[in-house]
Amino acid sequence: MGSWKELPDTLGERERRLVVRLRGLKDHSGLSLAGLSRRTSYSSSSWERYLNGKKFPPPDAVRELSAVAGVNPERLLALHALAVEHPGPPHGVVERTAGHVGGTGAAPG
């Protein structure tokens, strides 16, 4: 199953959470990327991009990977929808609250 590459820091927290869970499903399936591509309608290069955070996977890829792994896709699809709507701040960045008032550093004029 090998080790995974570190995910890019540009991924939002929810995007990252989804990709980590998809990686777990792929590992659980025991399939290589080539094997996964044979069992789904996505190429091994597409799976490589999705599972390494280079490209966000479409909902159908989530469904197909879930089917291959034998799990219900509903929770992952909900996480996918949430990540699309509100990806969250990039990894390691603290999200500011809506009430935060930021200054520009300029003196009041």
N, C-alpha and C positions, 0 to 999 in steps of 0.2 A: 504494500500500500504506500510505502514511501512517505517522505516528509513533504509538507506543503511549503511553498514559497510564502514569505511574509506578505500580507495583504497591503496594498498601497494606503498610505496615510490619508489620501484624498477621499476614501470611502466614508460615507456617513456611518454613524453607529448602527443604525437599523439595516443599512445595506450590508455592513460587515457581519452583523448577526445572521442575516439570511445566508450569506456566502459560507460562513462557518458551518451552518446547519446543512447546507447542500453538500459541503465537503464530507461531513459525517455520513450522509446518506450514500455518497459515492463510495466511501471507504467500507461502509457496511455491506454494500452490494458485492464487494470483492472484485469488481470489474476495473480493468484499465480504461483509460480514456478511449482507446480504440474499441474495446468491448462495449463501453457505454454508447459509443456512436452506432454500433451495430444494433443495439437494442432500442435506440430512440431515433428520432428524425433529425438529430443534430450531429454535426461532424465532430471529430475529436478536437479539431482546432477551436470550434465554438465552445466546447466544454472546457477546454484549457483556458479560454478567455473568461468564461463565466466563473469558474472555480478559482481563478487567481485574481479576481476582482478587476480585470481589465475592461470588462463590459458587463453591464447589468443583465441578468438573464430574463428572457420573456416569461410570462406566466406559463405558457405551454411547456417550456423546458422544466419548470418546477414540477408541473403535473407529471411529465414523462419520467423524470428522475424519481419522483415519489412512487410511481407505478413499478419501476424497475426494482426499487428497494422494498416494495411491498408495504408502504405506509400510506395512510390517508393524507392527501395533500392539503386539506383545508387550513390547518394552522400555518403551514408554510405559505400558502396563498394569501392568508390574512397578513402575515409578516411582509410578504412581497408588496401588497397593496399599501401597507403603512410606509414601507421604505420608499415607494414611488411618491406618495403624497407628502411625506415628511421624513426625508432621509436622515435628518439630524446633523449635528456638526461633524466635520471631519474628525477622525480618530485622534484623541489626545487634546482636542480643543474643547474648552469649557463653553457650554451653550449659555448665552446671556438670556436673562428673563425678559419678558415683554415690557416690564416696567423699568428696565434699566435705562438710565439717561446717560448717554455718553457725551463727553465733551470733545471739542476739536483741538483743545490745547491753545486756542487763540484767546486773547484777552477780550473780555466783554467790551463792546464798542459803543 
